[in-house]
Amino acid sequence: MHSFPIPLIPSEEGGLLIPAEQVTGLLRSVAADWASAADLGTPEADPGTVLAMTEALTQLADQIDAECIACASRPEPGI
């Protein structure tokens, strides 16, 4: 089990934000931990379920990365 330091950034509206790279890193780390458990033959880690879940987490991380890149690549209005 790993510990993941995640910075929380307060918003002007009073909510808390987490940097996207921290979220995607966490998703990928969880997927890697599950895959390691399956590789070690941990009884609770059904290989088919682990594969499906690791793929889902990786795809979600990839989607977040792609959306952040697209958002950062948009030209500012008036430029």
URWO-V52903 format. One record per residue. SS is DSSP state (H for helix, E for strand, - for the rest). PSI is psi in radians with two decimals (none if undefined). OMEGA is omega in radians with two decimals (NA if undefined). Layout:
# URWO-V52903
<<SS:PSI:OMEGA> <SS:PSI:OMEGA>>
This chain:
# URWO-V52903
<<-:2.33:-3.12> <-:2.75:3.00> <-:2.31:-3.09> <-:1.90:3.07> <-:2.18:-3.13> <-:2.03:3.13> <-:2.36:3.06> <E:2.29:-3.09> <E:2.08:3.12> <E:2.39:3.10> <-:2.90:3.13> <-:-0.44:-3.13> <-:-0.02:3.11> <-:-0.05:3.09> <-:3.09:3.10> <E:2.44:3.13> <E:2.61:3.07> <E:2.27:3.12> <-:2.40:-3.09> <H:-0.68:-3.13> <H:-0.49:3.07> <H:-0.70:3.13> <H:-0.85:-3.12> <H:-0.64:3.07> <H:-0.72:3.11> <H:-0.79:3.12> <H:-0.78:-3.13> <H:-0.61:3.11> <H:-0.73:3.09> <H:-0.78:3.12> <H:-0.74:3.14> <H:-0.68:3.10> <H:-0.75:3.11> <H:-0.78:3.14> <H:-0.71:3.11> <H:-0.73:3.12> <H:-0.72:3.12> <H:-0.70:3.13> <H:-0.57:-3.14> <-:-0.09:3.13> <-:0.43:3.10> <-:2.21:-3.05> <-:-0.59:-3.11> <-:-0.18:-3.04> <-:1.42:3.08> <-:2.13:-3.04> <H:-0.74:-3.14> <H:-0.74:3.13> <H:-0.76:3.14> <H:-0.76:3.13> <H:-0.80:3.14> <H:-0.75:-3.10> <H:-0.70:3.13> <H:-0.67:3.08> <H:-0.72:3.14> <H:-0.77:3.14> <H:-0.70:3.13> <H:-0.73:3.11> <H:-0.69:3.10> <H:-0.77:3.10> <H:-0.74:3.12> <H:-0.70:3.13> <H:-0.76:3.11> <H:-0.78:3.11> <H:-0.82:-3.11> <H:-0.72:3.14> <H:-0.63:3.09> <H:-0.71:3.10> <H:-0.78:3.13> <H:-0.71:3.14> <H:-0.73:-3.13> <H:-0.38:-3.10> <H:-0.19:-3.13> <-:2.33:3.08> <-:2.56:3.10> <-:2.53:3.12> <-:2.42:3.10> <-:0.07:3.13> <-:none:NA>>
